């Protein structure tokens, strides 16, 4: 079976081509596929946390995920390892981005990558070569030293927080839709702006320009959107903003 490498990163300009080039220069196998870049919102650990968990569901057993996303002032430990569920390999900074992923997939192996020192573009000079070694079969224990699971940084995403905004301006957020029925009218507050919305099971069945809260496609999370318009852009909404709503 072909091995797949997936970069989850906010480095989505020419930097991604550099990452890809380093991998290709360090592997000698036609059985390895580098997937198209999986973009995350710049500097957003909340979004990276969601995107990694989403991709872990989608990709097959044995996939290698390289998460290059680090807004930290200090230089965190670089983690490498393998999950219990699906045997997924991973590499990334200890920033909290692995919270949801580790919770649902478990940890079979966990190491801190041997520190080669500081590089201006660590993704290119540290992460990518290490990922190439992993995909070529180098034992993880030979690449680092055991890392205490209790030292893994965790993030706590509050209820109502927007965790992803897609290119249509649809906003996935943390919450539940219990007790709502088709057509219920809702008062929604985002960034101190109050909206009138409706609840619907299928957003696109509603009228253009109507605000709708509906069950989304990811882990049962609700979504807020404006039918056939870019609602997030209109609201100037960002990852981490809070959405609250109530039936009226």
N, C-alpha and C positions, 0 to 999 in steps of 0.2 A: 504494500500500500504506500502511495506517495506521502511524504511528510510535508506538512504545511507550516509556514511561518507567517504570523499575523502581527503587523506593527499597529499598535493602538497609541496614537500620539497627536500632539498639537503641532508637530513639525511636518507641515503638509505642503511646503513649497519645495524648492530644490533640495532642501535638507532630506526629504524622504528618498529622493533619488540617490543621495549620498549613502544613506543607510542601506538601501537595496543593493547598490554597487559594491559595498564592502562585503555583504553576504555573498554575492555572486562570485566575488574574487577569492573567497575563502572556502567555497564548497566545490566539490568535484563529483557531482551526481546529478543525473537527469531526473532522479526520483524526488527532488525537493522543489516545492512550489512556494514562491513568495506571493502572498495574496495582495490585492490592492490595499492601499493604506486605509485604515479605519480612523477617521478624524474625530477628535474630541474638541470641545470648546477650550480655547486657550487658557492655560493655567488652572483649569477646573478639575479638582479631585472628585467633586460630586458627580460631574458628568463622566469622568473616566471610570469611576466606580460602577456606574450604571452600564456603560458601554462594554466594559470587560465582562460583566456578568451576562449581558445579552449575547455577546459573541461566544462565550463559553458554552452556552446552550446550542448555538447554531453550528459550531464547527465539530469535526469528528474527533474521536479518541486520538490522543498522541499529538495534537496540534501544539505548536510552540507559540506562546504569546509574549511579545516584547512590548512592555508598556513604557513609553518614553514620555514622561509628563511630570515635571518637577518644578513647582512654584516656590519651593522652600528657600528660605534665606541660608540656612545651614545645609551642608551636604549630607543627605541621609544615607543609610546603609543601602547597598544594592543587593536585592534579594533574588535568589534563583531557587527553583524547586520543582516539585511535581505534586499534583493533586491525587487524592484517593479515587475520586469519581472521575472516570474517563481518562485518567492518566495524562492530564494536560501538563505540559511544561510551561514555566513562566519565568519572566525576569522583569524587574522594575524596582524603582526606588521605594523605600519604606515610608510612604507618605499618607497611607490610609486608603490608597486606591484599590487595595486587595480585600477590603472589608467584606463586601457582599460575596465576592468570589470565594474567599476562604471559608466563609460561613456555610455556603451551600455545597462546595465541592470537597472540602476537607484538605488536609495537608499530609502527604505521605513522606515527602522530603523537603527540608528547608535549610538553606545555607546563605551565608553572606559571602558574596563574591570577593575573592582576594582583591584587595585595594591596590590598583596600579598607580594611584595618585590622581591629582586633578588634571582634567583636560577641558579646554574651552567648549568642546562639543562632545560630551561624554557618550551621547547616543551613538555617534559614529566611531569613536576611538575605543570605547569600552563595551557598550551594550551589543553592538552589531557583531564584533568579533567573537564575543562570548556566546551569542545566539548561534553563530556558525559552528562553534565547537559542540554545543548541545545537539544540534541537528545532525552532526556527523558522528554522534554517539559517545562523546567523551563523558565519563561518569561525573555526575554533579559533585560528588564528594571530593573529586580531584581539582575542582575549580574554586572551592571556597571552604569555609569552616562552618560547623553547625551554628544555627541562629536560634535563640530562645524564642519560642512562639509567643511568650508573654510580652515580648518587646515589639511585637508587630503593632504598628500604629493602626488604630481603628477610628473611623469617623461615625458620628451620629447625625443622620440626616433628619431634620425636623419634619413633622407632619405639615403637609401643604407645600413643601419645597419643590420647585421646578427642578427636575433632574436631567431633562433633555428637551431640546427644541429642534424640530426637524426643519428641512428646507421649505416646508409649506407654512411654517410659523405655528405649528401645532405643539402644544406644551404638555409634556408628560409630568405629572406631579405625584407626590406621595399622599395617599388618601384612600378613602373607601366611599362606595356609592350605595351603601345600604339604605333601604327604605325609599328609594326613588322609583318613580314610574314614568313611562313614556309621556313626554309632553309637560312634565312638571316644570313650573317656572322657578327660577333660581336667582338669588342675589349673589353676585360674585365680586370679590374685592381683590385687586391686584395692584400693587404699588400705589395704594391709597386711592385708586380709581374704582368706582363702583359700576358694575355692568349688570344688565339684565340678560339672562341666558335661559336656555331650556335644557332639560335632560332628554337625550335620545340615544337609542342603541346604535343607530347608524347616522353619523353626522351628515353625510352627503345627501340624505333624504330631506334635509331642512333647506330653508330658503337661503339664497346667496346673501351674505352680510350678517347672518344671524349668529350670535354667540351660542355655542353648544358645549356642554360637558357630557362626555360619553365614555363608555368602557373602552380602553385602548387595547392595543395588540401585544403589550409587553407586561407579563407577570400580573395581569389584572389591574394594572395601574390606571387611574382615570386620566383623561386628557381634556384640555380646554382649547378650543379653536374657534375661528370665525370662518363660516362656510365659504369656500372658494376665495378667501382673502387671507392675507398674512397677518393674523392676529397678534403674534408676538412682536412683530415690527411696529404695529400700531401702538402697542402698549409699552414699547421699549423694554420688554421683559428680558430678563437674564437668568442664567442658571443660578439657583439658590434663592431667587425671589419666592415669596410665599403667596399661595392662592388659598383664599378661604371662600366658602359658599354656604348658603342655607336656602331651604325651600321657602317660598313666599306664596 
